[in-house]
Amino acid sequence: MTAAQPSPEDVNAFALSHLDVLESEAVHIFREVAGEFERPVILFSGGKDSIVMLHLALKAFAPAPLPFGLLHVDTGHNFPEVIAYRDRVVERHGLRLHVASVQEFIDRGQLRERPDGTRNPLQTVPLLDAIERNRFDAVFGGGRRDEEKARAKERVFSLRDEFGGWDPRRQRPELWQLYNGRHAPGEHVRVFPLSNWTELDVWQYIARERIEIPEIYFAHERELFLRSGMWLAPGEWGGPKDDETVETRLVRYRTVGDMSCTGAVESDAKSIDQIIAEIATSRLTERGATRADDKMSEAAMEDRKREGYF
């Protein structure tokens, strides 16, 4: 007598959804790092990817408190709404926040302002200093493979040398979700729990989990000026120039970084459902559409990663 085969309905009843699979993978990565490393830290900027990453980390260890702190590399040119959100989240969950300030390095003469005013490329030195000073051996980042071609090359566990540099030739295989965190003294590992997520996955997860996000992600009227095809926010960083006109436009932000290189997109999406519908039909990646720092050269991101960038 043969055992009865389960019906398709029975099988589907126990199948994980696409978001459940991604969540399970990320939770596994957080727990793996907690068991394998001594001093991990989460890079947290208040942007949507780091928000989802923190939400997953809190889930991974609940009801216990998060076993590691947060690190924010502060350019000094951040959107005020995002910094306010960051501080609210830290206070709400009782988290430890380390801040690496680009402005402090400029004041000490260890960094120079760039002619274009952007400080995004200047984040590498404060980041590596914070990692070395605090002896962080694993650093969680919110990078996703769909964002940019250099990030598509990177593994979930990305080994960095004693100078924080990334060498694609030292990538390690990650078959069957087996991660190799071995590293020599002075080296550390960057960890990307959202590697296999897309921008659409992130927003669908935010909707499902009802995660609070900064209002800057929703459509709102904002004063902006056009530079190199991107709508940028005025600020002390050097914009606008005399020949650049400030206009009020209905926009939102798909990604949040340094004000000097993060462009707004024209949009009337004022709810998460509207944002999801907008992204589902977009043919441009968020960084391709809104990040001037990635347009400096064909290999801009990879060059910065080799030097120690996120």
C-alpha positions in Angstrom: 0.0 0.0 0.0 1.5 3.3 -1.0 1.2 6.5 1.0 -1.1 9.1 -0.3 0.6 11.9 -2.1 -0.1 15.4 -0.8 -2.3 17.5 -3.0 -1.0 20.7 -4.6 -3.2 22.7 -2.2 -1.5 21.0 0.8 1.9 21.8 -0.6 1.1 25.4 -1.3 -0.3 25.8 2.3 3.2 25.3 3.7 5.2 27.1 0.9 7.0 30.3 1.9 6.3 33.5 0.0 9.0 35.3 -1.9 9.4 37.8 1.0 9.4 35.1 3.6 12.3 33.4 1.8 14.3 36.7 1.7 13.5 37.4 5.3 14.6 34.0 6.4 17.9 34.3 4.5 18.6 37.7 6.1 17.8 36.5 9.6 20.1 33.5 9.1 22.9 35.8 8.0 22.5 38.0 11.1 22.6 35.0 13.4 25.5 33.5 11.6 27.5 36.7 12.1 26.5 37.0 15.8 27.9 33.5 16.4 31.1 33.8 14.3 32.3 37.4 15.0 33.2 39.3 18.1 32.4 42.9 17.3 29.9 43.3 14.5 28.2 46.7 13.7 25.3 47.8 11.4 25.8 50.7 9.1 22.7 52.8 9.6 22.0 56.0 7.7 18.2 56.3 8.1 17.8 55.3 4.4 15.2 52.6 3.5 17.7 49.8 3.0 19.4 50.3 6.4 15.9 50.7 7.9 14.8 47.3 6.6 18.2 45.8 7.6 17.7 47.0 11.2 14.2 45.7 11.3 15.4 42.3 10.2 18.2 42.4 12.8 15.7 43.2 15.6 13.6 40.3 14.4 16.5 37.9 14.3 17.3 38.4 18.0 13.9 39.2 19.5 12.9 39.2 22.3 16.6 39.7 23.3 18.1 43.2 22.6 20.2 43.7 19.5 23.7 42.3 20.4 25.5 45.0 18.4 25.4 48.7 17.8 24.9 51.0 14.8 27.5 53.1 12.9 26.6 56.2 10.8 29.1 57.9 8.6 27.8 61.5 8.8 28.8 63.7 5.8 27.3 66.8 7.4 25.3 67.2 4.2 22.5 64.8 5.2 18.8 65.6 4.8 17.4 66.9 8.1 14.4 64.6 7.9 16.6 61.5 7.7 18.8 62.5 10.7 15.7 63.2 12.8 14.4 59.7 11.8 17.7 58.1 12.7 17.7 59.7 16.2 14.1 58.6 16.8 14.8 55.0 16.0 18.0 54.9 18.1 16.0 56.3 21.1 13.0 54.0 20.5 15.0 50.8 20.6 17.7 51.9 23.1 20.5 51.3 20.6 24.1 52.3 20.7 25.0 54.7 17.9 28.6 55.4 16.7 28.9 58.5 14.5 31.9 59.0 12.2 31.9 62.6 11.2 33.4 63.7 7.8 33.3 67.3 9.1 35.7 66.4 12.0 38.2 65.0 9.6 38.0 68.2 7.4 38.4 70.4 10.5 41.5 68.4 11.5 43.0 68.7 8.0 42.8 65.0 7.3 40.3 65.5 4.4 39.8 68.3 1.9 36.5 69.5 0.5 36.0 68.6 -3.1 35.6 71.3 -5.8 32.1 69.9 -6.6 31.0 70.2 -2.9 30.0 66.5 -2.6 31.2 64.7 0.5 30.0 61.2 -0.4 33.4 60.0 -1.7 35.0 61.4 1.5 33.2 58.9 3.7 35.8 56.2 3.2 38.4 57.6 5.6 36.1 58.2 8.6 34.5 54.8 8.0 37.8 52.9 8.1 38.9 55.0 11.1 35.8 54.0 13.0 36.2 50.3 12.1 39.9 50.3 13.2 39.3 52.4 16.4 36.3 50.3 17.6 37.9 47.0 16.3 34.8 46.1 14.4 35.4 42.7 12.6 32.1 42.5 10.7 30.2 45.5 9.2 26.7 45.0 8.0 25.8 47.1 4.9 22.5 47.5 3.1 24.0 47.1 -0.4 21.9 45.1 -2.9 23.1 43.4 -6.1 20.4 45.0 -8.2 21.6 48.5 -7.4 24.9 48.7 -9.4 27.2 46.4 -11.3 30.1 46.5 -8.8 27.7 45.5 -6.0 26.4 42.7 -8.2 29.9 41.2 -8.0 30.2 41.2 -4.3 29.4 38.2 -2.1 27.2 38.3 1.1 30.4 37.9 3.1 32.9 40.3 1.5 36.5 40.1 2.8 38.3 43.5 3.2 42.1 43.7 3.7 43.9 45.5 6.5 43.4 48.8 4.6 39.7 48.2 4.1 40.1 47.5 0.4 38.1 45.1 -1.6 39.7 42.7 -4.1 37.3 40.9 -6.4 39.9 38.1 -6.9 39.5 37.2 -3.2 35.8 36.5 -3.4 34.8 33.2 -1.7 32.2 30.7 -2.9 29.0 30.7 -0.9 27.2 27.5 -1.9 24.2 26.3 0.1 24.3 29.5 2.2 27.6 28.5 3.8 29.5 31.7 4.6 33.2 31.9 5.3 34.1 34.6 7.8 37.8 33.8 8.3 40.0 36.8 8.3 43.5 37.7 9.3 44.3 40.2 12.1 43.5 43.7 10.8 41.1 42.5 8.2 37.4 42.6 8.5 34.3 41.4 6.6 31.5 43.4 5.1 28.2 41.6 5.3 25.2 42.3 3.0 22.0 40.6 4.2 20.0 42.3 1.5 22.2 41.2 -1.4 19.4 39.2 -3.1 16.7 41.8 -2.6 15.5 44.2 -5.2 14.2 47.7 -4.7 10.7 46.4 -5.2 11.3 43.7 -2.6 12.4 46.3 -0.1 9.2 48.4 -0.6 6.9 45.4 -0.5 8.5 44.3 2.7 8.1 47.8 4.2 4.4 47.6 3.3 4.0 44.1 4.7 5.8 44.9 8.0 4.3 48.4 8.3 7.8 49.9 8.9 8.0 53.6 9.5 10.2 55.5 7.0 11.2 59.1 6.6 8.6 61.4 4.9 11.3 62.3 2.3 10.5 59.1 0.5 6.9 60.2 -0.2 5.9 62.9 -2.8 6.1 66.4 -1.4 6.8 69.9 -2.7 10.5 70.9 -2.4 12.7 73.6 -3.6 15.3 72.2 -6.1 17.6 73.2 -8.9 18.6 71.3 -12.0 22.2 70.3 -12.5 23.5 67.7 -15.0 19.9 66.4 -15.5 19.3 65.9 -11.7 17.1 67.8 -9.3 19.3 68.7 -6.3 18.4 70.4 -3.0 20.0 73.7 -2.3 22.5 73.8 0.6 25.7 75.1 2.1 27.6 72.4 0.1 27.7 74.7 -3.0 24.3 74.7 -4.7 22.9 76.4 -6.6 25.4 78.4 -8.7 24.6 81.8 -10.1 23.2 80.3 -13.4 21.1 77.7 -11.7 17.4 78.5 -10.9 15.6 77.3 -7.8 12.1 75.9 -8.5 9.4 74.3 -6.4 8.6 70.8 -7.6 6.5 67.8 -6.5 9.1 65.1 -5.9 10.2 62.2 -3.8 13.5 60.5 -3.2 14.2 56.9 -4.2 17.5 56.8 -2.4 18.9 59.0 0.4 22.6 60.0 0.6 24.6 63.2 0.6 22.4 66.1 -0.5 25.0 67.2 -3.0 24.8 64.1 -5.1 21.3 62.6 -4.4 18.7 63.7 -6.9 14.9 63.8 -6.4 12.6 62.3 -8.9 9.3 63.9 -10.0 6.5 61.9 -8.5 3.0 62.1 -7.1 3.4 58.8 -5.1 2.2 59.7 -1.6 1.6 56.2 -0.2 3.7 53.0 -0.1 1.2 51.3 -2.5 1.7 54.2 -5.0 5.5 53.9 -4.6 5.4 50.2 -5.3 3.3 50.7 -8.4 5.7 53.4 -9.6 8.8 51.2 -9.1 7.2 48.2 -10.8 7.0 50.2 -14.0 10.4 52.0 -13.7 13.2 51.1 -16.2 15.9 52.9 -14.3 17.6 51.6 -11.1 17.4 54.0 -8.1 21.1 54.8 -8.2 21.2 55.2 -12.0 18.3 57.7 -11.7 19.3 59.6 -8.6 23.0 59.3 -7.7 25.5 61.7 -9.3 28.4 60.1 -7.5 27.9 56.9 -9.5 28.2 58.8 -12.8 31.7 60.0 -12.3 33.0 57.1 -14.4 31.9 53.7 -15.7 33.7 52.1 -12.7 33.0 54.7 -10.1 31.5 52.4 -7.5 34.1 49.6 -8.0 37.0 52.1 -7.7 35.6 53.4 -4.4 35.0 49.8 -3.1 38.6 48.9 -3.8 39.6 51.9 -1.6 37.3 50.8 1.3 33.9 52.3 0.5 30.6 50.6 1.4 
